[in-house]
Amino acid sequence: MGIHLFWDSRVPVGLSRPVSEELSAVLEMPVSRIDDGIFPLEGFDPVRNQYDAVKILLKLDMFRRRMPQIFKPADMDLDFYNKFNHLHEKILLVTPGDLFEPLADFVFGLAYPKLGVGIVSPHRLQNEFYGKYADDSALIDRLVKESAHEIGHLFGLDHCDNPGCIMYCPRNLDELDRKRKYFCGNCRVRLNGDTPEDELFS
């Protein structure tokens, strides 16, 4: 089983290594990094000036099936991989686009556990979006938290009521900043149990 961070090169690639290393430490699992490509975005809404995260995730799953050599373990049968990839290989796309999903004005990220794919965007995680000075340390911290949150969903975790837990669902950047980079005890137990779900989670 693997966790793959697909880092779109339109997002500053220099951040991919610290994010993947911190993410691996938070998850207590290895995280591989793919950061030399551009993933074409789907679902642009010209009225909202945003991208539909659900459509991007569907395309990411299609890409994974068409390019199994990128993600499939060498010793895994291709038919088995295409049927059960969501259980074995989790893929998180880091993309520059501003994201939304049909029930929300925006999302920092979104996960589709049934397909084993997730997405996060730094667009609303960077200080510049709010008219503040750039801060790479803050951006890395937020990307790690949001990435761990979406990967938690890929492993079957729901939202948590503990405001300090990675799986707490922040309504704004301040709530995201108040979260800590850890899973509460209950969520850590469930994460280690690997119980997949079928819903979309943001």
ZIGI-V140046 format. One record per residue. SS is DSSP state (h for helix, s for strand, l for the rest). NEAR is the number of other ideal C-beta (glycine too) atoms within 10 Angstrom. Layout:
BEGIN
ss->SS near->NEAR
ss->SS near->NEAR
END
This chain:
BEGIN
ss->l near->11
ss->s near->14
ss->s near->22
ss->s near->20
ss->s near->23
ss->s near->24
ss->s near->24
ss->s near->21
ss->l near->13
ss->l near->14
ss->l near->23
ss->l near->13
ss->h near->13
ss->h near->9
ss->h near->17
ss->h near->22
ss->h near->13
ss->h near->15
ss->h near->25
ss->h near->25
ss->h near->14
ss->h near->19
ss->h near->24
ss->h near->18
ss->h near->13
ss->h near->21
ss->h near->20
ss->l near->10
ss->l near->16
ss->l near->10
ss->l near->22
ss->s near->14
ss->s near->18
ss->s near->17
ss->s near->18
ss->s near->9
ss->s near->11
ss->l near->11
ss->l near->21
ss->l near->9
ss->l near->20
ss->l near->17
ss->l near->18
ss->s near->14
ss->s near->12
ss->l near->6
ss->l near->5
ss->l near->12
ss->l near->10
ss->s near->20
ss->s near->22
ss->s near->20
ss->h near->33
ss->h near->19
ss->h near->15
ss->h near->25
ss->h near->24
ss->h near->16
ss->h near->17
ss->h near->23
ss->h near->18
ss->h near->13
ss->h near->17
ss->h near->23
ss->h near->15
ss->h near->9
ss->l near->10
ss->h near->15
ss->h near->7
ss->h near->14
ss->h near->22
ss->l near->20
ss->l near->12
ss->l near->5
ss->l near->5
ss->l near->15
ss->l near->11
ss->h near->11
ss->h near->8
ss->h near->11
ss->h near->17
ss->h near->13
ss->h near->10
ss->h near->13
ss->h near->21
ss->h near->19
ss->h near->13
ss->h near->15
ss->s near->23
ss->s near->28
ss->s near->27
ss->s near->26
ss->s near->26
ss->s near->26
ss->s near->25
ss->l near->16
ss->l near->23
ss->l near->18
ss->s near->25
ss->s near->21
ss->s near->20
ss->l near->8
ss->l near->8
ss->s near->11
ss->s near->8
ss->s near->15
ss->s near->23
ss->l near->26
ss->s near->25
ss->s near->24
ss->s near->28
ss->s near->24
ss->l near->24
ss->l near->14
ss->l near->21
ss->l near->26
ss->s near->29
ss->s near->31
ss->s near->32
ss->s near->30
ss->s near->27
ss->l near->22
ss->l near->18
ss->l near->17
ss->l near->21
ss->l near->19
ss->h near->15
ss->h near->12
ss->h near->12
ss->h near->8
ss->l near->6
ss->l near->10
ss->l near->7
ss->l near->9
ss->l near->13
ss->h near->13
ss->h near->8
ss->h near->16
ss->h near->19
ss->h near->20
ss->h near->19
ss->h near->24
ss->h near->27
ss->h near->23
ss->h near->26
ss->h near->28
ss->h near->27
ss->h near->25
ss->h near->29
ss->h near->26
ss->h near->26
ss->h near->27
ss->h near->24
ss->h near->26
ss->l near->23
ss->l near->16
ss->l near->25
ss->l near->13
ss->l near->15
ss->l near->20
ss->l near->10
ss->l near->17
ss->l near->12
ss->l near->12
ss->l near->21
ss->l near->27
ss->l near->23
ss->l near->20
ss->l near->16
ss->l near->17
ss->l near->7
ss->l near->9
ss->h near->17
ss->h near->8
ss->h near->12
ss->h near->19
ss->h near->13
ss->h near->11
ss->l near->23
ss->l near->14
ss->l near->14
ss->l near->15
ss->l near->24
ss->l near->17
ss->h near->10
ss->h near->14
ss->h near->21
ss->h near->17
ss->h near->10
ss->h near->19
ss->h near->21
ss->h near->11
ss->h near->10
ss->l near->11
ss->l near->10
ss->l near->14
ss->l near->15
ss->l near->10
ss->l near->10
ss->s near->20
ss->s near->23
ss->l near->22
END
